[in-house]
Amino acid sequence: MPRFDNPIELPFAGEAAASLGQAGRKLKRKLEALRRYDADVAAHSRKPNDKRRESLVRDAGEAFWGYVVQREQLGLLDSDYIAKEYEVPADVKRAMGPKSG
């Protein structure tokens, strides 16, 4: 894990923490959008749309990837823990990675 021992590095620690927090909030938002969509489909208040759901899964997969990469840069090598903590669905785990195109 990076140590920000030198006082000149302290702003970097703050930036790293802020960026990590932002990535975590983004992951939560993307997962919540997917959960809301699935709940609406299950409640029959929305018609299933495979393309829409695939897009939500890709967005969540990208956010999951971004959060894990940022944590790994800080020496936190625990993607399985994050997947459990955020209740990341299997299809989102499979879609983990940067968006293409």
C-alpha positions in Angstrom: 0.0 0.0 0.0 1.4 3.4 -0.9 2.7 5.4 2.1 2.4 9.2 1.9 5.0 9.9 4.5 6.6 13.0 2.9 4.5 16.1 3.7 4.7 17.1 0.0 2.8 13.8 -0.9 -0.2 14.6 1.4 -2.2 16.3 -1.4 -1.8 13.1 -3.4 -3.2 11.0 -0.5 -6.3 13.3 -0.5 -6.7 13.1 -4.2 -6.4 9.3 -4.1 -9.0 9.0 -1.4 -11.4 11.4 -3.2 -11.0 9.5 -6.5 -11.5 6.2 -4.8 -14.7 7.5 -3.1 -16.0 8.8 -6.4 -15.3 5.4 -8.1 -17.1 3.6 -5.3 -20.2 5.9 -5.5 -20.2 5.4 -9.3 -20.2 1.6 -8.9 -23.1 1.9 -6.4 -25.1 4.0 -8.8 -24.6 1.7 -11.8 -25.5 -1.4 -9.7 -28.6 0.3 -8.4 -29.7 1.2 -11.9 -29.4 -2.4 -12.9 -31.2 -3.6 -9.7 -34.0 -1.1 -10.3 -34.4 -2.2 -13.9 -34.5 -5.9 -12.9 -37.0 -5.1 -10.1 -39.2 -3.2 -12.5 -39.2 -6.1 -15.0 -40.0 -8.6 -12.2 -42.9 -6.4 -11.1 -44.2 -6.2 -14.7 -43.9 -2.4 -14.6 -41.4 -2.4 -17.4 -41.1 -4.6 -20.4 -37.9 -6.6 -20.7 -35.4 -5.1 -23.1 -32.3 -7.2 -23.7 -30.3 -4.4 -25.2 -31.1 -2.0 -22.3 -30.2 -4.6 -19.7 -27.0 -5.5 -21.5 -26.1 -1.8 -21.5 -26.7 -1.6 -17.8 -24.6 -4.6 -17.2 -21.8 -3.2 -19.3 -22.0 0.1 -17.4 -21.8 -1.7 -14.1 -19.0 -3.9 -15.3 -17.0 -0.9 -16.3 -17.6 0.8 -13.0 -16.6 -2.4 -11.1 -13.4 -2.6 -13.1 -12.6 1.1 -12.5 -13.1 0.7 -8.8 -11.0 -2.5 -8.5 -8.2 -0.9 -10.6 -8.1 2.2 -8.4 -8.0 0.0 -5.3 -5.2 -2.1 -6.7 -3.2 1.0 -7.5 -3.3 1.7 -3.7 -2.3 -1.9 -2.9 -5.7 -3.1 -2.0 -5.9 -6.4 -3.8 -9.3 -7.6 -2.8 -11.7 -7.7 -5.7 -13.6 -10.7 -4.3 -14.3 -8.7 -1.1 -15.5 -5.8 -3.2 -17.8 -8.1 -5.2 -19.3 -9.4 -2.0 -19.6 -6.1 -0.3 -21.3 -4.5 -3.3 -23.2 -7.6 -4.2 -21.9 -7.5 -7.7 -23.9 -10.0 -9.9 -22.1 -12.7 -11.8 -23.0 -11.1 -15.2 -21.5 -7.8 -14.1 -18.3 -9.7 -13.0 -18.1 -11.3 -16.4 -18.6 -7.9 -18.0 -15.8 -6.3 -15.9 -13.5 -4.2 -18.0 -13.3 -1.0 -19.9 -16.1 -0.2 -22.4 -15.2 -0.9 -26.0 -16.3 1.4 -28.7 
